[in-house]
């Protein structure tokens, strides 16, 4: 699935699972470009400033988010400032990172839900300059379709 998405979108693609420290990259398919963004399987991303982490936060109850923030030494004020973004993610079903974690790096991420919560995230990532509005819209649709396909396969 990741290789197919990489070929379709022309950018690197990864799947992450939740850990209390942040999203853990469990699978990746790197773009076949001369210059591309890379991440290693086993890398843990920050929770509050990545598309993947924000999706996991958006899937938690407010109480669980606050417990997570307290346990990780995050500021309750910073978490409160993120609430409107998390609410929008829950409504729209995707997250976007445009240089929030690393300058010049962008990502579009969608949740793969199991048992009523986000079990994994599926993301496309690359250089910010290639993530124009048209690409972002296309990536959201392609990733959401892939997530739905994976959920259907797991359920059957």
N, CA, C and O atoms as a DFTB+ gen file, in Angstrom:
624 C
 N C O
     1  1       0.836      -1.198       0.000
     2  2       0.000       0.000       0.000
     3  2       0.876       1.256       0.000
     4  3       0.619       2.184      -0.767
     5  1       1.905       1.294       0.851
     6  2       2.750       2.484       0.908
     7  2       3.481       2.721      -0.414
     8  3       3.592       3.858      -0.872
     9  1       3.975       1.651      -1.018
    10  2       4.654       1.807      -2.306
    11  2       3.694       2.328      -3.374
    12  3       4.062       3.177      -4.185
    13  1       2.483       1.824      -3.370
    14  2       1.482       2.287      -4.335
    15  2       1.185       3.777      -4.140
    16  3       1.096       4.533      -5.107
    17  1       1.033       4.186      -2.876
    18  2       0.780       5.595      -2.580
    19  2       1.969       6.467      -2.987
    20  3       1.787       7.551      -3.541
    21  1       3.175       5.996      -2.712
    22  2       4.378       6.741      -3.094
    23  2       4.419       6.949      -4.605
    24  3       4.727       8.042      -5.079
    25  1       4.110       5.900      -5.353
    26  2       4.121       6.018      -6.807
    27  2       3.028       6.974      -7.291
    28  3       3.253       7.782      -8.191
    29  1       1.866       6.873      -6.693
    30  2       0.739       7.720      -7.102
    31  2       0.997       9.190      -6.786
    32  3       0.713      10.063      -7.606
    33  1       1.533       9.462      -5.605
    34  2       1.709      10.848      -5.157
    35  2       3.087      11.423      -5.489
    36  3       3.258      12.642      -5.506
    37  1       4.068      10.561      -5.753
    38  2       5.397      11.040      -6.098
    39  2       6.192      11.592      -4.929
    40  3       7.194      12.280      -5.127
    41  1       5.757      11.300      -3.723
    42  2       6.436      11.755      -2.506
    43  2       6.576      10.576      -1.541
    44  3       5.959       9.529      -1.739
    45  1       7.374      10.748      -0.517
    46  2       7.543       9.712       0.500
    47  2       6.254       9.535       1.292
    48  3       5.488      10.482       1.474
    49  1       6.026       8.318       1.756
    50  2       4.809       7.977       2.497
    51  2       5.210       7.158       3.713
    52  3       6.146       6.361       3.647
    53  1       4.504       7.350       4.826
    54  2       4.790       6.560       6.028
    55  2       3.528       6.241       6.808
    56  3       2.490       6.889       6.665
    57  1       3.660       5.216       7.638
    58  2       2.623       4.856       8.605
    59  2       3.237       4.999       9.983
    60  3       4.381       4.605      10.208
    61  1       2.465       5.570      10.911
    62  2       2.925       5.749      12.291
    63  2       1.906       5.164      13.256
    64  3       0.705       5.153      12.986
    65  1       2.404       4.681      14.378
    66  2       1.519       4.241      15.452
    67  2       1.762       5.129      16.667
    68  3       2.801       5.778      16.787
    69  1       0.787       5.141      17.556
    70  2       0.863       5.978      18.751
    71  2       1.848       5.394      19.760
    72  3       1.876       4.186      19.994
    73  1       2.649       6.268      20.349
    74  2       3.383       5.974      21.584
    75  2       3.221       7.219      22.449
    76  3       2.999       8.306      21.915
    77  1       3.325       7.092      23.753
    78  2       3.186       8.279      24.609
    79  2       4.220       9.373      24.310
    80  3       3.960      10.547      24.570
    81  1       5.380       9.006      23.771
    82  2       6.398      10.015      23.439
    83  2       6.105      10.716      22.129
    84  3       6.588      11.825      21.898
    85  1       5.310      10.079      21.256
    86  2       4.982      10.659      19.959
    87  2       4.775       9.571      18.935
    88  3       5.002       8.397      19.230
    89  1       4.344       9.933      17.727
    90  2       4.110       8.943      16.677
    91  2       5.402       8.224      16.312
    92  3       6.440       8.853      16.109
    93  1       5.325       6.912      16.232
    94  2       6.473       6.086      15.876
    95  2       6.315       5.627      14.432
    96  3       5.315       4.998      14.086
    97  1       7.295       5.939      13.589
    98  2       7.272       5.514      12.191
    99  2       7.484       4.000      12.148
   100  3       8.541       3.499      12.531
   101  1       6.455       3.274      11.673
   102  2       6.537       1.815      11.623
   103  2       6.768       1.288      10.211
   104  3       7.179       0.140      10.042
   105  1       6.512       2.103       9.206
   106  2       6.751       1.712       7.819
   107  2       6.904       2.965       6.977
   108  3       6.256       3.983       7.223
   109  1       7.774       2.873       5.980
   110  2       8.013       4.030       5.121
   111  2       8.327       3.552       3.702
   112  3       8.937       2.501       3.507
   113  1       7.905       4.334       2.733
   114  2       8.263       4.128       1.333
   115  2       8.799       5.468       0.830
   116  3       8.048       6.434       0.698
   117  1      10.093       5.516       0.554
   118  2      10.749       6.777       0.214
   119  2      10.570       7.136      -1.254
   120  3      10.613       6.276      -2.133
   121  1      10.369       8.415      -1.496
   122  2      10.187       8.939      -2.852
   123  2      11.402       8.609      -3.711
   124  3      12.538       8.597      -3.237
   125  1      11.138       8.347      -4.960
   126  2      12.199       8.031      -5.919
   127  2      12.590       9.302      -6.666
   128  3      12.534       9.352      -7.894
   129  1      12.980      10.317      -5.924
   130  2      13.389      11.607      -6.490
   131  2      14.865      11.819      -6.180
   132  3      15.373      11.271      -5.202
   133  1      15.553      12.598      -6.990
   134  2      16.957      12.892      -6.680
   135  2      17.102      13.607      -5.331
   136  3      18.067      13.382      -4.600
   137  1      16.141      14.461      -5.016
   138  2      16.145      15.166      -3.736
   139  2      14.795      14.906      -3.079
   140  3      13.749      15.265      -3.620
   141  1      14.831      14.284      -1.914
   142  2      13.582      13.980      -1.213
   143  2      13.824      13.993       0.285
   144  3      14.961      13.995       0.756
   145  1      12.730      14.001       1.013
   146  2      12.776      13.961       2.470
   147  2      12.761      12.498       2.884
   148  3      12.014      11.692       2.328
   149  1      13.586      12.165       3.858
   150  2      13.658      10.783       4.327
   151  2      13.422      10.716       5.830
   152  3      13.708      11.660       6.566
   153  1      12.897       9.588       6.261
   154  2      12.738       9.283       7.677
   155  2      13.011       7.794       7.838
   156  3      12.700       7.002       6.948
   157  1      13.579       7.421       8.951
   158  2      13.869       6.013       9.202
   159  2      12.745       5.367       9.997
   160  3      12.156       5.983      10.885
   161  1      12.459       4.112       9.660
   162  2      11.546       3.336      10.483
   163  2      12.136       3.310      11.894
   164  3      13.341       3.129      12.068
   165  1      11.288       3.489      12.884
   166  2      11.745       3.533      14.275
   167  2      11.920       4.940      14.818
   168  3      12.175       5.116      16.009
   169  1      11.787       5.939      13.962
   170  2      11.893       7.336      14.398
   171  2      10.612       7.744      15.110
   172  3       9.512       7.453      14.639
   173  1      10.756       8.417      16.240
   174  2       9.614       8.966      16.964
   175  2       9.529      10.454      16.673
   176  3      10.496      11.195      16.848
   177  1       8.353      10.876      16.224
   178  2       8.113      12.281      15.891
   179  2       7.501      13.014      17.079
   180  3       6.894      12.381      17.943
   181  1       7.649      14.328      17.138
   182  2       6.979      15.100      18.181
   183  2       5.458      15.026      18.021
   184  3       4.945      14.886      16.910
   185  1       4.766      15.119      19.120
   186  2       3.313      14.985      19.101
   187  2       2.608      16.288      18.722
   188  3       1.662      16.266      17.935
   189  1       3.049      17.409      19.263
   190  2       2.259      18.640      19.135
   191  2       2.529      19.425      17.853
   192  3       1.738      20.302      17.502
   193  1       3.609      19.141      17.153
   194  2       3.929      19.963      15.981
   195  2       4.031      19.156      14.692
   196  3       4.558      19.652      13.696
   197  1       3.535      17.919      14.696
   198  2       3.512      17.126      13.469
   199  2       2.069      16.768      13.124
   200  3       1.212      16.675      14.003
   201  1       1.817      16.571      11.839
   202  2       0.475      16.175      11.404
   203  2       0.070      14.856      12.053
   204  3      -1.074      14.693      12.476
   205  1       0.999      13.923      12.131
   206  2       0.715      12.612      12.696
   207  2       0.377      12.717      14.182
   208  3      -0.612      12.142      14.637
   209  1       1.185      13.442      14.929
   210  2       0.954      13.594      16.364
   211  2      -0.339      14.322      16.671
   212  3      -1.077      13.946      17.583
   213  1      -0.605      15.357      15.909
   214  2      -1.847      16.107      16.139
   215  2      -3.078      15.236      15.870
   216  3      -4.102      15.395      16.535
   217  1      -2.990      14.321      14.905
   218  2      -4.123      13.410      14.672
   219  2      -4.350      12.512      15.885
   220  3      -5.492      12.279      16.282
   221  1      -3.270      12.012      16.469
   222  2      -3.432      11.185      17.670
   223  2      -4.019      12.009      18.817
   224  3      -4.890      11.529      19.543
   225  1      -3.548      13.239      18.982
   226  2      -4.112      14.115      20.022
   227  2      -5.590      14.396      19.752
   228  3      -6.406      14.381      20.673
   229  1      -5.930      14.651      18.491
   230  2      -7.320      14.948      18.135
   231  2      -8.236      13.774      18.440
   232  3      -9.418      13.964      18.727
   233  1      -7.699      12.568      18.380
   234  2      -8.494      11.376      18.657
   235  2      -8.689      11.081      20.132
   236  3      -9.483      10.211      20.490
   237  1      -7.978      11.789      20.990
   238  2      -8.109      11.587      22.441
   239  2      -9.219      12.460      22.998
   240  3      -9.587      13.470      22.400
   241  1      -9.744      12.067      24.139
   242  2     -10.666      12.944      24.855
   243  2      -9.871      14.115      25.428
   244  3      -8.653      14.029      25.582
   245  1     -10.551      15.184      25.734
   246  2      -9.862      16.350      26.306
   247  2      -9.116      15.963      27.589
   248  3      -7.987      16.397      27.819
   249  1      -9.760      15.149      28.407
   250  2      -9.123      14.698      29.649
   251  2      -7.853      13.898      29.367
   252  3      -6.831      14.100      30.023
   253  1      -7.917      12.980      28.382
   254  2      -6.741      12.181      28.028
   255  2      -5.630      13.050      27.455
   256  3      -4.454      12.802      27.719
   257  1      -5.993      14.074      26.668
   258  2      -4.977      14.996      26.144
   259  2      -4.276      15.724      27.288
   260  3      -3.053      15.871      27.287
   261  1      -5.050      16.171      28.248
   262  2      -4.458      16.881      29.386
   263  2      -3.571      15.949      30.207
   264  3      -2.495      16.351      30.649
   265  1      -4.012      14.710      30.415
   266  2      -3.177      13.737      31.135
   267  2      -1.889      13.470      30.361
   268  3      -0.812      13.384      30.950
   269  1      -2.005      13.341      29.042
   270  2      -0.817      13.118      28.221
   271  2       0.133      14.303      28.357
   272  3       1.329      14.116      28.581
   273  1      -0.391      15.520      28.224
   274  2       0.452      16.717      28.298
   275  2       1.165      16.805      29.637
   276  3       2.354      17.119      29.694
   277  1       0.442      16.529      30.711
   278  2       1.036      16.573      32.049
   279  2       2.145      15.539      32.184
   280  3       3.221      15.844      32.698
   281  1       1.890      14.315      31.724
   282  2       2.878      13.237      31.828
   283  2       4.125      13.515      30.993
   284  3       5.223      13.087      31.349
   285  1       3.955      14.230      29.886
   286  2       5.082      14.503      28.991
   287  2       5.745      15.850      29.258
   288  3       6.679      16.230      28.552
   289  1       5.271      16.572      30.271
   290  2       5.865      17.861      30.600
   291  2       5.503      18.966      29.623
   292  3       6.194      19.982      29.547
   293  1       4.420      18.771      28.872
   294  2       3.957      19.803      27.938
   295  2       3.103      20.816      28.687
   296  3       2.455      20.487      29.681
   297  1       3.113      22.021      28.208
   298  2       2.360      23.096      28.821
   299  2       0.862      22.940      28.558
   300  3       0.465      22.768      27.405
   301  1       0.016      22.994      29.597
   302  2      -1.428      22.973      29.367
   303  2      -1.889      24.143      28.497
   304  3      -2.864      24.015      27.756
   305  1      -1.200      25.275      28.580
   306  2      -1.546      26.439      27.762
   307  2      -1.267      26.173      26.281
   308  3      -2.059      26.554      25.418
   309  1      -0.144      25.523      25.991
   310  2       0.184      25.186      24.596
   311  2      -0.840      24.201      24.041
   312  3      -1.249      24.302      22.884
   313  1      -1.246      23.254      24.870
   314  2      -2.259      22.290      24.443
   315  2      -3.592      22.990      24.209
   316  3      -4.283      22.702      23.232
   317  1      -3.956      23.908      25.103
   318  2      -5.211      24.653      24.944
   319  2      -5.188      25.486      23.662
   320  3      -6.214      25.603      22.990
   321  1      -4.048      26.063      23.313
   322  2      -3.936      26.856      22.092
   323  2      -4.103      25.982      20.842
   324  3      -4.490      26.473      19.782
   325  1      -3.809      24.695      20.976
   326  2      -3.919      23.768      19.850
   327  2      -5.343      23.234      19.653
   328  3      -5.644      22.646      18.614
   329  1      -6.218      23.435      20.642
   330  2      -7.578      22.870      20.591
   331  2      -8.363      23.226      19.324
   332  3      -9.006      22.336      18.767
   333  1      -8.349      24.466      18.837
   334  2      -9.092      24.759      17.601
   335  2      -8.568      23.971      16.395
   336  3      -9.344      23.554      15.535
   337  1      -7.265      23.773      16.338
   338  2      -6.668      23.001      15.249
   339  2      -7.127      21.546      15.349
   340  3      -7.480      20.937      14.340
   341  1      -7.124      20.994      16.548
   342  2      -7.541      19.605      16.757
   343  2      -9.015      19.418      16.409
   344  3      -9.395      18.402      15.827
   345  1      -9.840      20.394      16.765
   346  2     -11.271      20.322      16.441
   347  2     -11.469      20.307      14.926
   348  3     -12.293      19.551      14.412
   349  1     -10.716      21.141      14.217
   350  2     -10.816      21.169      12.754
   351  2     -10.379      19.831      12.160
   352  3     -10.984      19.354      11.200
   353  1      -9.340      19.224      12.718
   354  2      -8.866      17.926      12.231
   355  2      -9.930      16.844      12.409
   356  3     -10.129      16.004      11.531
   357  1     -10.606      16.876      13.547
   358  2     -11.668      15.887      13.787
   359  2     -12.777      16.052      12.759
   360  3     -13.316      15.060      12.268
   361  1     -13.119      17.275      12.432
   362  2     -14.177      17.555      11.460
   363  2     -13.749      17.192      10.040
   364  3     -14.509      16.564       9.303
   365  1     -12.538      17.584       9.654
   366  2     -12.076      17.402       8.281
   367  2     -11.489      16.029       7.997
   368  3     -11.436      15.603       6.843
   369  1     -11.042      15.327       9.050
   370  2     -10.512      13.976       8.876
   371  2      -9.091      13.901       8.347
   372  3      -8.678      12.867       7.822
   373  1      -8.345      14.978       8.480
   374  2      -6.944      14.979       8.056
   375  2      -6.190      16.076       8.801
   376  3      -6.786      16.964       9.411
   377  1      -4.870      15.987       8.736
   378  2      -4.014      17.000       9.354
   379  2      -2.981      17.454       8.333
   380  3      -2.619      16.713       7.418
   381  1      -2.520      18.671       8.506
   382  2      -1.533      19.272       7.612
   383  2      -0.431      19.893       8.456
   384  3      -0.696      20.553       9.460
   385  1       0.790      19.673       8.039
   386  2       1.955      20.283       8.664
   387  2       2.690      21.017       7.546
   388  3       3.076      20.408       6.549
   389  1       2.880      22.297       7.708
   390  2       3.585      23.095       6.703
   391  2       4.761      23.808       7.349
   392  3       4.726      25.017       7.576
   393  1       5.797      23.041       7.639
   394  2       6.989      23.590       8.267
   395  2       6.867      23.749       9.768
   396  3       7.702      24.422      10.373
   397  1       5.867      23.162      10.393
   398  2       5.652      23.321      11.829
   399  2       6.703      22.590      12.664
   400  3       7.065      23.056      13.744
   401  1       7.191      21.457      12.178
   402  2       8.188      20.679      12.919
   403  2       9.588      20.948      12.382
   404  3      10.510      21.232      13.147
   405  1       9.740      20.858      11.086
   406  2      11.016      21.124      10.417
   407  2      10.774      22.160       9.335
   408  3       9.843      22.006       8.544
   409  1      11.581      23.210       9.274
   410  2      11.386      24.208       8.222
   411  2      11.465      23.546       6.840
   412  3      12.299      22.672       6.607
   413  1      10.613      23.962       5.962
   414  2      10.613      23.512       4.571
   415  2      10.146      22.077       4.366
   416  3      10.301      21.533       3.273
   417  1       9.573      21.447       5.405
   418  2       9.044      20.090       5.284
   419  2       7.538      20.147       5.534
   420  3       7.074      20.782       6.482
   421  1       6.787      19.472       4.665
   422  2       5.328      19.443       4.781
   423  2       4.854      17.999       4.874
   424  3       5.553      17.074       4.460
   425  1       3.661      17.824       5.421
   426  2       3.042      16.504       5.493
   427  2       1.532      16.651       5.495
   428  3       0.981      17.616       6.025
   429  1       0.879      15.676       4.893
   430  2      -0.566      15.508       4.973
   431  2      -0.771      14.137       5.602
   432  3      -0.155      13.159       5.181
   433  1      -1.627      14.066       6.600
   434  2      -1.818      12.814       7.329
   435  2      -3.298      12.556       7.578
   436  3      -4.082      13.480       7.794
   437  1      -3.660      11.268       7.543
   438  2      -5.029      10.849       7.855
   439  2      -4.964       9.722       8.881
   440  3      -3.977       8.989       8.943
   441  1      -6.021       9.587       9.687
   442  2      -6.033       8.485      10.654
   443  2      -6.542       7.196      10.014
   444  3      -7.358       7.221       9.093
   445  1      -6.056       6.099      10.510
   446  2      -6.620       4.785      10.210
   447  2      -7.223       4.332      11.523
   448  3      -6.509       4.034      12.481
   449  1      -8.543       4.282      11.559
   450  2      -9.242       4.038      12.827
   451  2      -9.581       2.570      13.004
   452  3      -9.982       1.883      12.064
   453  1      -9.410       2.113      14.224
   454  2      -9.789       0.766      14.625
   455  2     -10.331       0.823      16.031
   456  3      -9.770       1.507      16.886
   457  1     -11.400       0.123      16.280
   458  2     -12.029       0.100      17.609
   459  2     -12.370       1.510      18.086
   460  3     -12.257       1.806      19.276
   461  1     -12.789       2.386      17.158
   462  2     -13.248       3.707      17.526
   463  2     -12.168       4.734      17.809
   464  3     -12.481       5.852      18.221
   465  1     -10.901       4.386      17.599
   466  2      -9.828       5.348      17.834
   467  2      -8.794       5.239      16.729
   468  3      -8.802       4.280      15.956
   469  1      -7.903       6.219      16.651
   470  2      -6.856       6.193      15.632
   471  2      -5.822       5.135      16.008
   472  3      -5.119       5.265      17.010
   473  1      -5.743       4.093      15.195
   474  2      -4.781       3.022      15.436
   475  2      -3.434       3.354      14.788
   476  3      -2.372       3.047      15.331
   477  1      -3.504       3.982      13.622
   478  2      -2.313       4.375      12.864
   479  2      -2.605       5.695      12.155
   480  3      -3.753       6.130      12.059
   481  1      -1.544       6.315      11.665
   482  2      -1.703       7.425      10.735
   483  2      -1.016       7.037       9.441
   484  3      -0.042       6.285       9.437
   485  1      -1.529       7.552       8.363
   486  2      -0.973       7.345       7.038
   487  2      -0.654       8.741       6.507
   488  3      -1.525       9.612       6.482
   489  1       0.599       8.956       6.080
   490  2       1.033      10.310       5.718
   491  2       1.876      10.332       4.461
   492  3       2.603       9.386       4.158
   493  1       1.762      11.428       3.741
   494  2       2.674      11.747       2.654
   495  2       3.467      12.964       3.119
   496  3       2.914      13.879       3.730
   497  1       4.776      12.968       2.825
   498  2       5.603      14.080       3.279
   499  2       6.682      14.387       2.256
   500  3       7.105      13.521       1.491
   501  1       7.117      15.644       2.261
   502  2       8.148      16.077       1.325
   503  2       8.484      17.534       1.530
   504  3       8.160      18.120       2.563
   505  1       9.138      18.116       0.541
   506  2       9.526      19.518       0.669
   507  2       8.293      20.414       0.550
   508  3       7.399      20.167      -0.259
   509  1       8.271      21.427       1.352
   510  2       7.138      22.353       1.433
   511  2       6.786      22.948       0.069
   512  3       5.610      23.157      -0.229
   513  1       7.781      23.218      -0.749
   514  2       7.524      23.858      -2.042
   515  2       6.682      22.987      -2.977
   516  3       6.029      23.515      -3.877
   517  1       6.684      21.681      -2.786
   518  2       5.892      20.797      -3.644
   519  2       4.481      20.556      -3.105
   520  3       3.667      19.920      -3.774
   521  1       4.187      21.053      -1.914
   522  2       2.870      20.845      -1.306
   523  2       1.992      22.074      -1.521
   524  3       1.622      22.770      -0.576
   525  1       1.668      22.322      -2.793
   526  2       0.790      23.439      -3.119
   527  2      -0.662      23.020      -2.838
   528  3      -0.914      21.839      -2.603
   529  1      -1.613      23.951      -2.857
   530  2      -3.000      23.616      -2.523
   531  2      -3.581      22.459      -3.350
   532  3      -4.317      21.629      -2.817
   533  1      -3.256      22.404      -4.635
   534  2      -3.766      21.315      -5.476
   535  2      -3.227      19.965      -5.041
   536  3      -3.971      18.986      -4.975
   537  1      -1.920      19.909      -4.739
   538  2      -1.340      18.644      -4.290
   539  2      -1.919      18.238      -2.935
   540  3      -2.232      17.068      -2.717
   541  1      -2.060      19.196      -2.032
   542  2      -2.598      18.896      -0.704
   543  2      -4.000      18.309      -0.817
   544  3      -4.313      17.318      -0.158
   545  1      -4.835      18.907      -1.638
   546  2      -6.203      18.415      -1.818
   547  2      -6.205      17.002      -2.408
   548  3      -6.960      16.138      -1.961
   549  1      -5.372      16.778      -3.393
   550  2      -5.270      15.447      -4.004
   551  2      -4.747      14.424      -2.987
   552  3      -5.275      13.317      -2.887
   553  1      -3.717      14.800      -2.241
   554  2      -3.143      13.897      -1.237
   555  2      -4.176      13.522      -0.178
   556  3      -4.254      12.362       0.226
   557  1      -4.965      14.488       0.273
   558  2      -6.009      14.192       1.260
   559  2      -6.965      13.134       0.727
   560  3      -7.292      12.179       1.430
   561  1      -7.410      13.299      -0.497
   562  2      -8.365      12.348      -1.086
   563  2      -7.734      10.968      -1.257
   564  3      -8.355       9.957      -0.930
   565  1      -6.511      10.923      -1.764
   566  2      -5.834       9.641      -1.996
   567  2      -5.583       8.921      -0.665
   568  3      -5.813       7.716      -0.557
   569  1      -5.116       9.651       0.336
   570  2      -4.834       9.038       1.639
   571  2      -6.117       8.566       2.331
   572  3      -6.142       7.489       2.928
   573  1      -7.174       9.368       2.249
   574  2      -8.445       8.953       2.860
   575  2      -8.985       7.692       2.201
   576  3      -9.507       6.812       2.886
   577  1      -8.868       7.594       0.893
   578  2      -9.318       6.388       0.183
   579  2      -8.471       5.180       0.602
   580  3      -9.009       4.092       0.808
   581  1      -7.182       5.360       0.726
   582  2      -6.297       4.269       1.146
   583  2      -6.611       3.837       2.585
   584  3      -6.625       2.645       2.891
   585  1      -6.861       4.813       3.461
   586  2      -7.204       4.485       4.857
   587  2      -8.500       3.684       4.918
   588  3      -8.596       2.709       5.662
   589  1      -9.499       4.098       4.131
   590  2     -10.770       3.377       4.092
   591  2     -10.554       1.958       3.562
   592  3     -11.166       1.012       4.060
   593  1      -9.698       1.804       2.564
   594  2      -9.393       0.482       2.010
   595  2      -8.740      -0.408       3.072
   596  3      -9.086      -1.583       3.196
   597  1      -7.809       0.141       3.824
   598  2      -7.142      -0.636       4.872
   599  2      -8.110      -1.043       5.979
   600  3      -8.069      -2.179       6.452
   601  1      -8.973      -0.131       6.391
   602  2      -9.959      -0.449       7.419
   603  2     -10.897      -1.556       6.939
   604  3     -11.233      -2.461       7.703
   605  1     -11.315      -1.486       5.683
   606  2     -12.198      -2.514       5.115
   607  2     -11.493      -3.869       5.069
   608  3     -12.106      -4.897       5.359
   609  1     -10.215      -3.876       4.707
   610  2      -9.456      -5.125       4.664
   611  2      -9.309      -5.732       6.050
   612  3      -9.429      -6.945       6.219
   613  1      -9.051      -4.889       7.038
   614  2      -8.898      -5.374       8.407
   615  2     -10.205      -5.927       8.924
   616  3     -10.215      -6.939       9.624
   617  1     -11.315      -5.276       8.589
   618  2     -12.623      -5.694       9.091
   619  2     -13.098      -6.994       8.462
   620  3     -13.898      -7.711       9.062
   621  1     -12.617      -7.313       7.257
   622  2     -13.115      -8.525       6.594
   623  2     -12.336      -9.776       6.950
   624  3     -12.653     -10.860       6.461
